[in-house]
Amino acid sequence: MAIDNILMHDESIFRNIRVFNPDYVPEEFLFRETQMDALALCLRPALKGGKPVNTVVVGSCATGKTTSIKKIFEKVGEYSESIVCVYVNCQLHTTRFNIFSQIYQKVFGTYPAETGIPFSRIYNKIMKYLHDTDTALVVALDDVNYLFHNKNANKVFYDILRAHEEFEGVRTGLFAIISDIEFRYLLDKNVNSVFIPREIIFNPYTRDEMKSILRDRVKVGFYPDVISDELLNEIIDKTVSIGDLRVGIDLLGLVGNIAEANASKVITEEHLESAIHNANSISLKSTISNLSGNERVLFNIIVEANRDDRVAGNLYEQLNRIKPLSYASFDRLLNKLEFLRLVDITFTGKGMMGNSRVIVLRFDVEEIEKCIGVP
């Protein structure tokens, strides 16, 4: 098809293409009733004039954490005006000013001026409003680990949780959304003493749960008979093997777009193969770009090392020459790379305790180098 026809073509295999967008919140949210109930219980005291319960929402990527928060905040907004619920994506907003600008917008319906207004004025206006109206505030900080990378976490936590010390009677709470529970141990003592969170665990979806969710997206997103059960099962198998529900949702949207670009009314095996190839590159590039500084340094060392040299002890020595770290810190970095499915870690049965580890890249070096810009 010519480019004009691709952009303006009226016919579509999509009933609702937004179903495959990363920020889509489904009407029917499956398999997270227990976690939603737990979140509601943490908000309930604020609806009754008390303080919300500080909470850590923890689980691996694509387990429904963000969607659960957004759904419960939406329900609270419909139910009561006695509590302001603010969702903040910490990948996008990492400074005190930016985060409190999001809170300001939720409270007052407009953003503060970006220049010429000190942070203290924005902060005081928010807290005075909460005090004068007896309104509670709950802030959900999604991907809160980004605040630690920028060394802003303690300040933001302190600003929110200790507001009552300056504004008597103000009721504030935090929902920290994260994939790694270790972040709590990086908080200052004066923050930890008031945070004391309840933990809500989001376990990975099972195969049957992933299958139900993806079938539901197909039903809502495509017209009938656009994709066969055989091709859908292939997508489900790939999603389960990677362990990330977003892979399946992204693949469905991508394969639909490829089919449309080929003026096809159904999705074929050829379309799926093309989508998988494109999705692998996009997913890998996105994962690498979101690595922290030390994670990126270690990953580059692994990529550049010969296969026989990818032993934990050797990698630690190389990392320590570039970035001196304790072995425990190195171990956490290595486990994070495995968690992100960039590497596999296998025990060789060798070494003093039989726990020598070999690190295996999950992607071809050539493909990785393309993603990190190596010519």
C-alpha positions in Angstrom: 0.0 0.0 0.0 1.1 3.6 -0.7 1.9 5.7 2.4 -1.2 7.8 1.9 -3.4 4.7 1.8 -1.7 3.3 4.9 -2.4 6.5 6.9 -5.9 7.1 5.7 -7.3 3.6 5.0 -10.7 3.4 6.6 -11.1 -0.4 6.9 -9.6 -1.9 10.0 -9.2 -5.3 11.7 -9.2 -3.5 15.1 -12.4 -3.0 17.0 -10.5 -0.9 19.6 -6.8 -0.4 19.0 -6.4 1.3 22.3 -6.7 -2.1 24.0 -3.1 -2.8 23.0 -1.7 0.5 24.3 0.6 0.2 27.4 -1.5 2.7 29.4 -4.8 1.0 28.7 -6.9 0.2 31.8 -9.4 -2.6 31.1 -12.9 -2.4 32.3 -12.7 -6.0 33.5 -9.5 -6.4 35.5 -8.8 -10.1 36.0 -7.1 -12.0 38.7 -6.2 -9.1 41.1 -9.3 -9.0 43.3 -7.3 -9.9 46.5 -4.7 -7.1 45.9 -7.5 -4.6 45.0 -9.2 -5.4 48.3 -6.0 -5.0 50.2 -5.4 -1.6 48.6 -8.9 -0.5 49.5 -8.3 -1.5 53.1 -5.2 0.8 53.1 -7.3 3.7 51.9 -10.3 3.1 54.1 -9.0 4.9 57.2 -8.6 8.1 55.2 -12.2 7.9 54.1 -13.2 7.7 57.8 -11.1 10.7 59.0 -8.0 8.8 59.8 -4.6 8.5 58.1 -4.1 6.2 55.1 -1.9 3.2 55.6 1.5 3.5 53.9 2.0 0.7 51.5 4.6 -1.0 49.4 3.2 -2.5 46.3 5.7 -5.0 45.1 5.9 -7.5 42.2 7.8 -8.2 39.0 7.1 -6.2 35.9 3.7 -6.6 34.2 1.9 -8.1 37.2 -0.9 -5.5 37.3 0.5 -3.2 40.0 0.0 0.1 38.1 -3.4 -0.9 36.7 -4.6 -1.9 40.2 -3.5 1.5 41.7 -5.2 3.4 38.9 -8.4 1.4 39.2 -8.7 1.8 43.0 -7.9 5.6 42.8 -10.6 6.0 40.1 -13.1 4.2 42.4 -12.2 6.4 45.4 -12.6 9.5 43.2 -16.1 8.4 42.4 -17.0 7.5 46.0 -15.6 10.4 48.0 -14.1 13.9 47.9 -12.5 13.5 51.3 -9.3 12.1 49.9 -7.1 13.2 47.0 -5.3 10.3 45.2 -2.4 11.2 43.0 -0.5 8.8 40.7 3.0 9.8 39.8 5.2 7.9 37.3 8.7 8.3 38.7 10.3 7.4 35.4 9.0 10.7 34.1 8.9 12.8 37.3 12.1 12.5 39.4 12.5 15.9 41.2 10.6 17.3 44.2 9.3 20.1 42.1 7.9 17.9 39.3 6.3 15.4 41.7 4.6 18.1 43.8 3.5 19.8 40.5 1.6 16.6 39.8 0.0 16.8 43.3 -0.7 20.5 42.8 -2.5 19.8 39.5 -4.6 17.1 41.1 -5.6 19.3 44.0 -6.1 22.6 42.1 -6.8 21.5 38.5 -3.8 23.4 37.0 -0.1 23.2 37.1 2.1 25.7 38.9 4.3 28.0 36.8 7.6 26.2 35.9 9.8 29.2 36.8 9.7 32.0 39.3 7.9 30.0 42.1 9.9 28.4 44.9 9.1 24.9 45.9 8.1 25.9 49.4 5.2 28.0 48.1 3.8 25.1 46.1 4.3 22.8 49.1 2.7 25.2 51.6 -0.3 25.8 49.3 -1.0 22.1 48.9 -0.7 21.4 52.6 -2.8 24.4 53.7 -5.6 23.2 51.4 -5.5 19.8 52.9 -5.5 21.3 56.4 -8.3 23.8 55.7 -10.6 21.3 53.9 -9.7 18.3 56.1 -8.8 16.3 53.0 -6.4 13.4 53.1 -3.7 12.9 50.5 -2.4 9.6 49.1 0.5 9.7 46.6 1.4 6.6 44.6 5.0 6.7 43.4 5.3 4.2 40.5 8.8 2.9 39.8 10.0 4.6 42.9 13.5 3.2 42.4 14.1 6.0 39.9 14.0 8.5 42.8 16.9 6.6 44.4 18.9 6.8 41.2 18.5 10.6 41.4 18.9 10.7 45.2 15.5 12.4 45.7 13.6 9.6 47.4 14.3 10.6 51.0 13.4 14.2 50.4 10.1 13.3 48.7 9.2 10.7 51.3 10.0 13.2 54.1 8.0 16.0 52.5 4.9 13.9 52.3 5.1 11.7 55.4 6.1 14.4 57.9 3.8 17.2 56.6 1.7 16.8 59.8 4.6 18.2 61.8 4.3 21.6 60.2 0.6 21.4 59.3 -1.1 19.9 62.3 -3.8 17.4 61.5 -2.8 16.9 57.9 -3.3 13.3 56.8 -0.9 12.0 54.2 0.2 8.6 52.9 2.4 6.9 50.4 2.0 3.9 48.0 5.5 2.9 46.8 5.3 0.8 43.7 8.4 -1.2 43.0 9.8 -4.5 41.7 12.6 -4.7 44.3 11.8 -4.6 48.0 15.4 -3.6 48.9 14.6 0.0 48.4 13.3 0.3 52.0 16.8 -0.2 53.3 18.0 2.9 51.4 15.7 5.2 53.2 17.0 7.5 56.0 16.1 6.5 59.5 13.9 9.5 60.1 11.9 8.5 57.0 11.7 4.8 57.8 10.4 5.7 61.3 7.2 7.2 59.8 6.9 5.1 56.7 6.4 1.6 58.3 4.5 0.2 55.3 2.2 -2.7 54.7 3.3 -4.9 51.8 1.0 -6.0 49.1 2.5 -8.7 46.9 1.6 -9.1 43.2 2.7 -12.6 42.2 3.5 -13.3 38.5 0.5 -14.3 36.4 0.2 -18.1 35.7 0.0 -19.4 32.2 -3.8 -19.9 32.5 -4.2 -16.3 33.7 -2.0 -14.9 30.9 -4.1 -16.9 28.4 -7.4 -15.5 29.8 -6.1 -11.9 29.8 -4.7 -12.1 26.2 -7.9 -13.8 25.0 -9.9 -11.0 26.6 -7.8 -8.3 24.8 -8.3 -10.1 21.5 -12.0 -10.2 22.1 -12.2 -6.5 22.9 -9.5 -5.3 20.5 -10.1 -7.2 17.3 -13.1 -8.0 15.2 -14.1 -11.7 15.2 -11.9 -14.2 13.3 -9.1 -11.8 12.8 -6.6 -14.1 14.5 -6.7 -17.9 14.7 -6.5 -19.9 17.9 -3.2 -21.4 16.7 -1.5 -18.0 16.2 -2.9 -16.8 19.5 -1.5 -19.8 21.3 1.9 -19.1 19.7 1.7 -15.6 21.2 0.7 -17.0 24.6 3.5 -19.5 24.5 6.1 -16.8 23.8 4.6 -14.6 26.5 4.8 -17.3 29.1 8.4 -18.2 28.1 9.5 -14.6 28.7 7.3 -14.2 31.7 6.1 -10.7 30.8 2.4 -10.1 30.0 3.3 -6.9 28.2 5.1 -8.9 25.5 1.9 -10.6 24.5 -0.1 -7.4 24.5 2.5 -5.6 22.5 2.8 -8.5 20.0 -1.0 -8.5 19.4 -1.0 -4.8 18.7 2.1 -5.0 16.5 1.0 -8.0 14.5 -2.4 -6.3 13.9 -0.7 -3.2 12.5 1.5 -5.3 10.2 -1.5 -7.2 8.9 -3.3 -3.9 8.2 -0.2 -2.5 6.5 -0.4 -5.5 4.2 -4.1 -4.9 3.5 -4.9 -8.2 5.1 -8.2 -8.9 6.9 -6.7 -11.7 8.9 -3.4 -12.2 10.8 -1.1 -14.8 9.2 2.0 -16.7 10.4 4.2 -14.4 8.3 2.8 -11.4 10.0 3.5 -12.9 13.4 7.1 -13.8 12.5 7.7 -10.2 11.4 6.1 -8.9 14.6 8.2 -11.2 16.9 11.4 -10.0 15.1 10.5 -6.3 15.6 9.3 -6.8 19.1 12.5 -8.5 20.3 14.6 -5.6 19.1 12.2 -3.0 20.6 11.9 -4.8 24.0 15.7 -5.3 24.3 16.5 -1.7 23.5 13.9 -0.4 26.0 15.2 -2.7 28.7 18.8 -1.6 28.2 17.9 2.1 28.0 16.3 1.8 31.5 19.3 0.3 33.2 20.8 2.3 36.0 24.4 3.5 35.8 26.0 0.5 37.6 23.7 -2.0 35.9 24.7 -0.6 32.5 28.4 -0.8 33.4 28.1 -4.4 34.5 26.0 -5.4 31.4 28.6 -3.8 29.1 31.3 -5.8 30.8 29.4 -9.0 30.3 28.7 -8.2 26.6 32.4 -7.4 25.9 33.7 -10.5 27.8 34.6 -13.7 26.0 32.1 -16.5 26.7 34.7 -18.4 28.8 35.3 -15.3 30.9 31.7 -14.8 31.9 32.2 -16.2 35.4 30.9 -14.2 38.3 34.3 -13.9 40.0 36.0 -12.6 36.8 33.2 -10.2 36.1 33.4 -8.8 39.6 37.1 -8.1 39.3 36.5 -6.3 36.0 33.7 -4.2 37.5 35.7 -3.4 40.6 38.5 -1.9 38.5 36.0 0.4 36.9 33.5 1.0 39.7 34.7 -0.2 43.2 31.7 -2.0 44.8 31.2 -4.6 47.5 30.6 -8.2 46.3 27.1 -8.0 47.8 26.4 -4.9 45.6 27.8 -6.8 42.6 25.5 -9.7 43.4 22.4 -7.5 43.5 23.3 -6.0 40.1 23.8 -9.4 38.6 20.5 -10.6 40.0 18.8 -7.5 38.6 20.1 -8.3 35.1 18.8 -11.9 35.5 15.4 -10.5 36.7 15.2 -8.3 33.6 15.9 -11.4 31.5 19.0 -10.0 30.0 21.1 -12.9 31.3 20.8 -16.3 32.7 22.9 -17.4 35.7 23.8 -21.1 36.1 25.8 -22.9 38.8 28.7 -24.9 37.6 29.2 -27.1 40.7 32.8 -25.9 40.8 34.6 -23.5 43.2 35.3 -23.9 46.9 31.6 -24.3 47.9 30.5 -25.7 44.5 28.6 -22.4 43.8 30.7 -20.9 41.0 28.4 -19.2 38.6 28.5 -18.7 34.8 26.6 -15.8 33.2 24.9 -16.5 29.8 23.6 -13.7 27.6 20.0 -14.3 26.5 20.5 -12.3 23.3 23.1 -12.4 20.5 26.0 -10.0 21.0 25.4 -8.4 17.6 21.8 -7.7 18.4 22.8 -6.1 21.8 25.4 -4.0 20.2 22.9 -2.6 17.7 20.6 -1.6 20.6 23.4 0.1 22.5 24.7 1.9 19.5 28.0 0.0 18.8 28.8 0.4 15.1 
